[in-house]
Amino acid sequence: MSASILWHNCMPTVYPRVTGALPKKPVMWSGEVFLQMPDGERDTRQWRSNHPITCDQARSVLVRLLEMLIGEHGKDAAVHSGLSCKSR
């Protein structure tokens, strides 16, 4: 059983879209975060867990990775951002 999570702009008032059933036990996760720049350029980072973790742990890692990516470019540099992750 696997699940996919897509979260655009990662705003507290915007909830992630979940496809499939979230695993109740820790599983392996992989994901990607992205920033879309005004000129259309897209900067992405990919991540994969190296041991089974919970959905909340995967989300926390990807949100932190997105925060680091925003820190590299500046808070107002991107026009769109988001993350996606999938369990195995």
N, C-alpha and C positions, 0 to 999 in steps of 0.2 A: 504494500500500500504506500502511495507517495502523495505528497502535497506540494503545491506551488503557491508562492506568495508574491504578489506584485504590489508595490507601494510607491505611488508617484508623489513627489514633493515632500514626503515624509513629515507632513504637518500633524500636530497632535489632534486636530479636528478632522483629518482625513484618515479613514481606517483602511488598512490593507485589504486587498481582494484576495481571498483564499480559494483555491481550486483543489478539490479533493478533501480527504479527511486528514486532519493534523494527527501525526503519530503521538500516542500516549507515552511511549517509551523513548529514550534517547536513540537517535539514528544519525547516520551520516548526512550532512548537508553540503550543498554548494550554492554559490550565489555570485551576484554582480551588483555593483553600484555604479551610477553614472551621473554626470553633469552635462547638460546641454548648454552650450555657449550661444550668445546672440548671433554669431556668424554661422551657426549650424554645426560647428565642431563639437564632437562628443568625446569626453574623457571618461574612461571606464576603468574599474579595478575588479578583478575576479578573486574569489576566495573559495576554499574548500576545507571542511573540517577534517582533521586527521584522526579523530576518534568520535564515537557517537555522542551527540549533545541534544538537548531539548530544543524545541522550536523557539522558546523565549531566548535561549542562549544564542542561537543562530541569528535571530533578529537583532539582539544587542550588539553582536560582533559587526554585522553589516551596517547598522546605524552609526557605530563608532568609526568604521571605515569611511562611510560617507562624510561624516564630520571632518575627518582628516583630509579628504579630498577637497571639501569646501575650504578648509584652512589653507590648502596649497594655492587655490585660485582666488580666494577672497569671497566674503559672504555675498556680495552683490554681483559677482561675475557671471553667474549662471542664470538662465531664464527658466530652466526646468531641471529637476533632479529626481532620483528615485532609486529603488533597489528591487531586486528580484532574487528569490532563493527557492531551492527545490530539495526535497528530501529524497533519499534513495531507499 
